[in-house]
């Protein structure tokens, strides 16, 4: 199917494009208010990214029992990417092998793996709306300001 991916009604409301003609029937899933623990196989980077991303999406009201899996995948890929970058910092992106014919330089295979992790993470981040471009399309809900008369009831 060609064309743009459909945008959820909730995201349309957050973006401010929620016109009745653009709304469509959707399946609703249970919202998550208490963030589940990250998977045990996550490295430290993944755990940190998972907690931050899940909390931010929950505060926006768009984290549910289905898209938490996308958050887990995103955090896992970003964690692997960051771990690969740390190893590449020590090993280097260009490796040297000495053979009987002389010196041979080649690209560290981990560099290609890191690029794959990053590409996967970016794809998932766009789906979740956590890239700068996709996040800029979402409006913050205005904070309700109390006026002086609201405090009268509290006295």
Phi and psi in degrees as a GROMACS rama.xvg file:
@    title "Ramachandran Plot"
@    xaxis  label "Phi"
@    yaxis  label "Psi"
@TYPE xy
-88.5341  164.234  UNK-2
106.289  -175.239  UNK-3
-72.4552  152.942  UNK-4
-73.9478  143.328  UNK-5
-65.7716  148.343  UNK-6
-107.074  136.742  UNK-7
-66.3822  154.914  UNK-8
-60.0676  -38.5935  UNK-9
-62.8465  -41.131  UNK-10
-68.1896  -35.5772  UNK-11
-62.1575  -40.0592  UNK-12
-63.7395  -44.5005  UNK-13
-65.6127  -33.709  UNK-14
-78.0315  -20.2854  UNK-15
87.7139  17.8968  UNK-16
-111.322  31.1219  UNK-17
-89.6226  66.2818  UNK-18
-82.9452  144.003  UNK-19
-53.9365  -35.6211  UNK-20
-70.1788  -19.3664  UNK-21
-94.4707  -12.4795  UNK-22
-78.2494  148.358  UNK-23
-138.267  163.384  UNK-24
-68.7116  135.833  UNK-25
-136.143  155.72  UNK-26
-84.2454  132.146  UNK-27
-102.72  137.57  UNK-28
-113.931  160.385  UNK-29
-66.3997  129.463  UNK-30
-72.6932  151.331  UNK-31
-104.221  124.755  UNK-32
-108.823  -33.3745  UNK-33
-103.404  118.675  UNK-34
-71.3717  125.396  UNK-35
-68.5779  158.607  UNK-36
-64.2949  147.836  UNK-37
-68.8985  157.767  UNK-38
-59.0605  149.896  UNK-39
-66.7461  -27.281  UNK-40
-77.8158  -5.90215  UNK-41
-66.137  142.56  UNK-42
-82.3289  176.745  UNK-43
-61.5483  -38.2832  UNK-44
-61.7921  -46.4945  UNK-45
-61.4068  -41.9417  UNK-46
-61.0642  -44.0442  UNK-47
-65.268  -45.7201  UNK-48
-63.9878  -40.7641  UNK-49
-60.5659  -48.7379  UNK-50
-62.6236  -44.3504  UNK-51
-65.6948  -49.4352  UNK-52
-65.1053  -47.1232  UNK-53
-61.9951  -41.5559  UNK-54
-63.9709  -44.3501  UNK-55
-63.7389  -42.5444  UNK-56
-68.2132  -36.367  UNK-57
-65.4939  -40.0581  UNK-58
-64.8106  -31.2237  UNK-59
-79.2506  -12.5559  UNK-60
82.1201  20.2049  UNK-61
-117.17  12.1412  UNK-62
-95.5278  124.168  UNK-63
-134.803  179.149  UNK-64
-66.5602  -16.817  UNK-65
-91.3165  -49.0185  UNK-66
-79.1253  -2.47677  UNK-67
-63.1888  -28.3339  UNK-68
-65.9472  -37.1136  UNK-69
-67.0234  -35.5668  UNK-70
-64.755  -41.7484  UNK-71
-62.3444  -44.229  UNK-72
-64.7556  -43.4019  UNK-73
-60.3207  -48.8518  UNK-74
-63.8713  -38.724  UNK-75
-63.1542  -45.1744  UNK-76
-66.6521  -42.1985  UNK-77
-65.9429  -37.8402  UNK-78
-63.1974  -42.6987  UNK-79
-65.4352  -38.8364  UNK-80
-61.484  -47.334  UNK-81
-66.3286  -37.6294  UNK-82
-64.5193  -41.5668  UNK-83
-63.6967  -38.9399  UNK-84
-63.6132  -37.1038  UNK-85
-64.4209  -42.5616  UNK-86
-66.9694  -41.5407  UNK-87
-63.2835  -31.6794  UNK-88
-62.2369  -36.9629  UNK-89
-81.915  -43.9643  UNK-90
-81.2002  -34.7848  UNK-91
96.1251  156.831  UNK-92
-85.1081  -22.6606  UNK-93
-112.744  122.53  UNK-94
-104.272  153.023  UNK-95
-118.58  131.987  UNK-96
-120.473  133.849  UNK-97
-103.449  121.86  UNK-98
-118.905  178.101  UNK-99
-68.5702  -14.8042  UNK-100
-94.5499  -3.61086  UNK-101
125.143  -159.835  UNK-102
-88.4444  134.03  UNK-103
-125.242  125.482  UNK-104
-105.01  140.881  UNK-105
-149.904  160.998  UNK-106
-73.3394  136.049  UNK-107
-63.1554  124.706  UNK-108
-58.1735  -27.4045  UNK-109
-65.2964  -26.8592  UNK-110
-65.6052  -40.8765  UNK-111
-66.9832  -40.2039  UNK-112
-62.4871  -41.6925  UNK-113
-60.9333  -40.8782  UNK-114
-63.1195  -38.4388  UNK-115
-66.3949  -42.9687  UNK-116
-59.4019  -43.7133  UNK-117
-65.1997  -44.2457  UNK-118
-61.7002  -42.5327  UNK-119
-62.3883  -43.4032  UNK-120
-64.4936  -42.1116  UNK-121
-64.2877  -41.9126  UNK-122
-59.9864  -45.5364  UNK-123
-68.2535  -37.1255  UNK-124
-63.2189  -38.2761  UNK-125
-65.325  -38.372  UNK-126
-63.5549  -36.8988  UNK-127
-84.0018  -15.9403  UNK-128
81.2483  29.9677  UNK-129
-109.282  5.5648  UNK-130
-81.4109  157.45  UNK-131
-56.4214  -39.9797  UNK-132
-67.0291  -45.8486  UNK-133
-74.343  -31.593  UNK-134
-71.7371  -29.6025  UNK-135
-69.1549  -17.3285  UNK-136
-82.8381  -10.54  UNK-137
-100.178  127.377  UNK-138
-87.9148  143.991  UNK-139
-72.1371  143.388  UNK-140
-71.246  132.027  UNK-141
-66.1619  137.462  UNK-142
-73.3947  136.581  UNK-143
-74.7358  121.953  UNK-144
-95.605  136.843  UNK-145
-89.9971  141.763  UNK-146
-101.686  178.034  UNK-147
-60.9609  -30.7394  UNK-148
-75.9267  -20.0525  UNK-149
-66.2144  -30.621  UNK-150
-75.157  -16.1402  UNK-151
-61.9481  -40.2409  UNK-152
-67.1775  -25.4918  UNK-153
-81.6481  -12.562  UNK-154
